Structure formats: C-alpha cells, structure tokens
Amino acid sequence: MSSIHVISVSGGKDSTATLLLAIARVGRDAIRPIFCDTGNEHEAVYSYLDYLESALSVRIHRLRADFSADFARKRMFIARDQRTRRGPDGRRVRWTNKSKRRALALLHPTGNPFLDLCMLKGRFPSRKAQFCTQELKRNPAVEYQLDLMEQGHRVISWQGVRRDESLNRRNAKKTERIGKGLHTFRPIVDWTADGVFAHCAAAGIQPNPLYLQGMTRVGCMPCINVNKAELREIAARFPEHVARIAEWEILVSSVSKRQAATFIPAPGISPAQAKEHTIHHVVRWAKTTHGGRQFDLLADITETRACASAYGLCE
Ligand code: SF4
C-alpha cells in the first residue's frame, strides 16, 4: 500500500509552512496539496495559490462543494410547506403565498458553494451553527481522501494547525490515527506565528499579501467569526466584499422562511429588526468606539494603503 500525503492548503501562512515541510520531507511525488474553495474568498487567495504552484512546482487541487442537486428537493419542500414554526426570536413564522412564490423563483444554484449552501439553509452560518466549515471545507477534503483510500492508498492528512492559535486547538495532537489507512499529521503544532513566517521567508516564499493589508488570518472574506477590528479593516480596504455580502443577505433573506437572514447575526432580534441589521449596519457599528453610539472618525481616515500587519511583516 503506497502512502499519499494530502496537504490542506488555505492560502495562509500555517498551511504554506506545512506544504514546505511536506515537500522537504516526502518529496513532490508523494504529496497532494488541496484547497477547499468556499466561494467566499478574496481574489488574493487565488492569486497566492497560483504563486505557490509556480514557486514550488506543485499542483494544488481545487475542491469545491457542489450543492446544485439539492435545490430541486428544497424547492419541492418549500412548495409543500404549510407549517408554522417559531423563529429564534420566539415569533411564529410561516410562508405566505407571496414569499413562497418569490423564494421558488430565486431558489436556483448560483455555482458559488458558500452562497448556495446559505440559500439552501435559508440562513448564514454562525458561531453556534458553523456548518460552513463542515460543508465547505471538511466534507470536500474527506471525500477526496476517501477516494484515495478506495484506490488502495494509505492517506496521511497534513494540517497546518498550531496550539497557540486558539483555545480549542491548544490540545491538538501532532499525530493521530483516524482509522484504518488514515492518519493526521500536524507538523507545526508547537510552532509560533513568528516561527512560521520565518520558515517561509527562509525558503524564499512570500507571505500572502493579505497579511500586509491588516488581515490577521487568511480565510473567508469575511469569515463569520470576523472581529470588530478586522471588519473595520475589511470595509476600509475591500468594500466590494462588503457589498457582495450585502447582496447575499438580500438573496438569502428572500429564500428564507423568516424573510430575514443576516451575515453577522444579533441573537433574538425580530425579522423586522433583522432587515435593518445588515452587514452595512454592522460595519457602521465596527467603526464606533465601545458603546456603539459614537462613530470613531479616526477609523474612517485610517490610511488604508499603509501596512497594518499584526505580524509586523513590513519591518
Ligand atoms: S473561514 Fe469562517 S466563514 Fe469560512 S468556512 Fe471557515 S468558519 Fe466558515
């Protein structure tokens, strides 16, 4: 049984360092770098993947979840749905003839995995219901690895995870046996962010330019877990991505039973309040100081072309 080393590449620093280690340790022929494309990515990520492929002479396999087959079933479900149920704010919600007609007219695959998934769910993911990671990243990667196993390979899944990244990663193991023929390897689990950047620099690999533009991590643009400072930075530098999310909010709202869906939810608000609680509203809040009433005008005049990297990469 031959071993295939599957390297999950995100376009961020940790997975880049992991890819470099894999090339050095097992060689290009034994690795399969993969990138799970959510469809909610900054264009710099795609360019950076192209750069990595060319700089490292490897091919990164792009994987995209495809939900197009689920739309017909969802349309049929909505067409028959007469139920009234309670929304998260405790109010009863049901389809009206008008809202149902509108939803059925709009419920067709767009080809964008993130948007299609949200349209099918009638909502955006949230911290408590983070189905995006599972459906858009984990499942395509698992399917890819299962295919390799079915072809008779032993799979070693390399993940660029570090314990000091977050509380839920602090106990991450370096190696794990997931099942017969499937192992996980996290070679940088005890590295620091500085060590990761240094490793990439020593190999002559540039960091993703998003790190030089105020982003502390490379993932969805924006991620549903975006913090206030990151959102302010994104709105200042990449307003087109905020505008795209605002369009998605209108579309996902129109195909949801509540007729309301917000990218960054406020728990317990009514559908009427949710209509006001758009990404633009949250961006306005992100520009405020603590209480949210006073707009921090300094935030508006931040020189967005200046390097604001949290890792000091401009130095
Ligand atoms: S980066 Fe954020 S929004 Fe994107 S899949 Fe992961 S948790 Fe979801």
Boltz pocket constraint, residues with backbone or C-beta under 6 A from the ligand:
constraints:
  - pocket:
      binder: B
      contacts: [[A, 38], [A, 40], [A, 125], [A, 130], [A, 132], [A, 133], [A, 136], [A, 137], [A, 219], [A, 220], [A, 222], [A, 223], [A, 224], [A, 225]]
      max_distance: 6.0
